[in-house]
Amino acid sequence: MILLAVLFRQLQAPPPKICGSPGGPPVTGTRITLKDGRHLAYHESGVPKDQAKHKIIFVHGFDSCRYDALQVSPELAQELGVYILSFDRPGYGESDPHPARTEKSIALDIEQLADALQLGPRFYLIGYSMGGEMMWSCLKHIPHRLSGVSILGPVGNYWWSGYPSNVSWAAWYKQIPQDQWAVRVAHHAPWLTYWWNTQKLFPASSVISFNPAILSREDMAVVPKLAHRTYVGQVRQQGEHESLHRDMMVGFGKWGWSPLEMEDPFPGGEAEVHLWHGADDRIVPVALSRHIAKTLPWVRYHELPTAGHLFPIADGMGDVIVKTMVL
């Protein structure tokens, strides 16, 4: 019984340190309250909202927060009238954790955020990495609210139906072995995700530890730009389980549907979907995005021939992505 109790304790993640709770991190930013009582923290940039011609919601990636929004030059923001709203996804930064979150819940959170900030009936979406994967959910569940979508280096779920086995397996083996195991655990045994990524017997996710081995040459060239992230301590401040581990459990979990089987969400041509991926992405295999683009004719695909996973932070890329989407 004692051994079982010790084992159970090792498998259980500690409770999150919720912002604003006794002993938890302070609330320093602006937040909205969702219908279920959770809070979402957000950040605004670009031109003032009431002067904007194009209102964009940015959805950050893995191990990031609301301050990691796509960088658009002030000159372009003024020229095109671009307003950008970014927010901490549940469990990150100062947004409350959501232990019951699913791929669908993030789309509904985004819709509530847009309504709370009075963005109007339609808005643009840009999602990067794990946030990019969630764009498929938004296209499925809230297409009527979207003016256009840009999906940047999206994480792909190897178990989505519609991938030929040769494509999914080739992509699978592009990962280094420790990441194959971390992803396998998140999919098949999500209740072990916390333990797997905190135990010392085997190497856990290299993405969590930011192992340089998973970065391309172009990625390494832009890494110094991350030095501005003086806020990095906020990203995981509520605990790694409700941010990083929960992200893996949802992103690589058992979805009840597959983006590869989606019909065109904009059959009347009222909006466009742009998919961007770096050909030398060593974190998220490009083969999955290539196959999605071939399968879904309504997706406009942009492959950057020498780029890695961090291409959105390269100089000028924010301007290029936004102009492609709104013009």
N, C-alpha and C positions, 0 to 999 in steps of 0.2 A: 504493500500500500504506500509505503514511504517512497519507493522508487517510482511508482506511478504518479504520485503527487509531484515529485521533482521533475519528471518528464513533462507533465502537464504544464507546470510553471514555465519551463523552457520554451514550450510551444506557443504560449500566450504572449501577445504583445502587451507592453505596458499601456495604461490608459493615456490618451493624448493630453497634452498640456494646452488646453483651449484658451485662446486669447481672451483676456478680460476676466477669466475665472481666477479664484484664489490660487496663487502660486504659478499662474500661467503668464505668458508674455503679455505685454500691454497692447492695447488697441491704439495704433498711431495714425491709421488712415481712415478714409471714408468707407462706409459699408452700407449695404441695403439689407433688409430683412425679407427672407423668402416666405412663402406661404406656410412652410412647415416649421418656421421659427429659426432656421439657420441663417447665418450672416455670410454675405459675400463681400470681400474687400475689393475696391476697384481704383483705377488710376486713369486720368484723362490727359490726352496730349493732342497736339495739332491745333487747329483753329477752334474758337469757342463753338460749342454745340449749336447755338442758335444762329450761327453764321455759316454752318457747314452745308456743303452740297452733297458730300459723300460721308456717311457715318459708318465707321468700321468697328467691329468688335474683334479683338485679337485674342486668341486662345493659346496660352503658353504651353511649352513642352514639358518633358520630364525634368525633375529637379530644378524648376524655375519658378518664377512668380510674376506678379502683375507688372513689375518694373522691367521685365524682359520683353516688352512689346517690340514689334518690328519698328526699326528706326527709319523715319521718313524725314527728309530735310525740311527745315522750316520754309524754305523757298517753295518747294513743291506743295507743301501743305497749304500755303497761302494761295498759290496759283490755282490749285484744283479745289480748294475748299474742303480739305480732308480733316476730319475729326476721328481720333482713335480712342476707343474705350478698351482697356485691358483689365483683367480681373484675376484674382487668385482662385485657381480651381480648388474644390473642396479638400481640406486638409493641408493645403499649402499656404504659406504666408500668414495672412490674418483672416482667411475664410474658414469657417467652422468645418470640422471633419464631417463626412457623410458615410458612415459604415455600411449603409444600404445602397450606396451609389452603384449605378449601372451605366452602360453605354447610352441608354436613353435619358437618364436623369440629367446628364450634363446639358443636353439639348434643351430640356425644359428649364433648367437653371438659366441658360442664356436668354431664353425668351422672357423670363421674368425680369432679368436684369435689364433687357432692352425696354421693357414696359416701365420699370421703376425709374429709369433715366430718361424716359419720354423720347425715345429715338424714332418714334413713328411706326407706321405699319410695316416698313421694310428697311433692312440694313444689310451691309456687307459683312462677311465673315472671312477671317484669315486664321488658319490653325497651323501650328508648327509641331512636327515630331509626334509626341503622344497627343498633343492638342490637334494635330493634323488628322490623326486617326478618327478623332471625335467629329470631324467635319462630315464623315459619312453618315453618322447618326443624325446630325442636324439636317442633312439633305433628305433623310428618310422621314424625320418626325416634324420638322418645322419649315418645309420648303416654301410655304406661303408667306414666310416672313423675310425671305432672302432676296437681295438684289444681285448677289453674285458671291462666289466662294473661291478662295485660293487655298490650296492644300499643299503645304511645304514639307518635303521629306517625311511623309507620314509613316508612322509605325504600321506594319501589316501583321495581321493575325494569321499565322501559318495554317490554322485549322478552318479558315473560311472556306465554304464550299465554292467550287468554281475554279480553283487553282488546279491545273494538271499536276500530277504527282512529280513529274520531272522539274516543274517550275518551283514548287514549294520546297522540295528536297534540296535542289540546287541552292536556293536562297537560305535554307536552314543551315547548310554547311558553310555558308559565308561567315556565319557567326563563329567566334572562338569558342572552344568547348565549354568553358565555364558559363558563358551566356546561353548556350544551348540548354544546359542543365537548369539555370535560373528560370528561363522561359518555360521549360518543360514542367517544372514544379508549379509555377504560377497557373498553368493551364490545368494540369491533372490533379494537383493537390494544393489548392490555394490556401488551405488551412496550415500548410507548412511554409508558406512564403516568408513569414517573419523569421522563423527559425533558420531557414536556409540562408537568408541574407545577413544573419548576425552570428551564426556559428563559425568556429575556427577550424573545423576538420577539413573542409573543402573550400576552394575559392568560390566566392559568391559572384553576384553580378558585377562585371567590370565597368558597366555604365554607372552604377552607383558610386564606385570608387574612382571614376573618371580616369581609367587606365589609358595612358597615351597610346598603347598598342592598337586601340580602336579608332585612332584619328588618322585621316589621310594627310598628305603633304599640305594641301590647301587648308585643311582644318588647323594644322599646327601653325600655319602662317597667320591665321586670324585669332588664335587663342589669346595673344596679348591684348586684344580688344576687350576681353572679359575682365581685365583688371579694374574696370570702372564699377564692377559689381560690389560696391561697398555694403550693399544690403544683403549679401549672400547668406548671412546668418539667419535671416528671416525665413528663408525658403523652407527649411526642415524644422523650424522652431517648435512646432506642435507635435513632432515625433515622426520618425521615418515610416512607420507602418501606415498611418492614415494619409500619407502623401506618396512616397515612392512605392511602397509595397502594394498599396491599394491600386495605384496606377497600373502596376503589372498585372494584378489580379483581374482588373476590368479589361485592360487592353488586350491581354492574351487569354482571356477567359472564354467561356462557351457562349458565344452569341447565338441568338435564336434565328438569325438571318445573316446574309452575306452581301456586302456591297457589290460583289460581282454579279449579283442577280437583280440589282435595282433597275427599274425603268427610269427613263429620263424624267427628273423632277421638274423640268421646265420645258414641256413639250411645245409650248407656244413661243419659245425663244426669248422669254422675258428676263432671263438671267443666264450667266455663263459659269462654268466650273473649270478652274485652272488647276492642274496638278504639276508641281515642280519637284524635281529630284536630282541630286548630284550623282553622276555616273560612278564616282569613286567614294560613295558613301559606305563606310565600313561599320556603321552602327545599325543602320536600317538598310538591308539589301535592296538595291534598285530594281531587281528582277520582279519583285512583287508589284511595284508601281507600273512597270512596263506592261505587265500582263493586264492589270486593271485598265490601263489606257487603251490596250488593244481590244479588250472585251466591251468597254463602254464607249461607244462612238461619240457620246455627248460630252466627254471629258477632253479638254484641250491640254495636251501634254507638252511640258517643257523640260527637256533633260539637259543639264549643264555638264559638258563633256569631261571637265577636269575637277569639278567640285566635289567636296565631301558632304558631311552632314551639317556642318555649321555655315553653309553658304548664305543663309538669310542675314548673318551679321557682317558679311563682307561689305566693303565700302560700296555704296550706291545701290545695293541689291534691294533695299527697302523701297526706294523710289521706282525701280524697274518693276517690282511685283505689283505695287499699287497702281501704277500707270497702266499696266497690262490689264488689270482687273476693271478699272473704272472708266477707261477711255474706249 
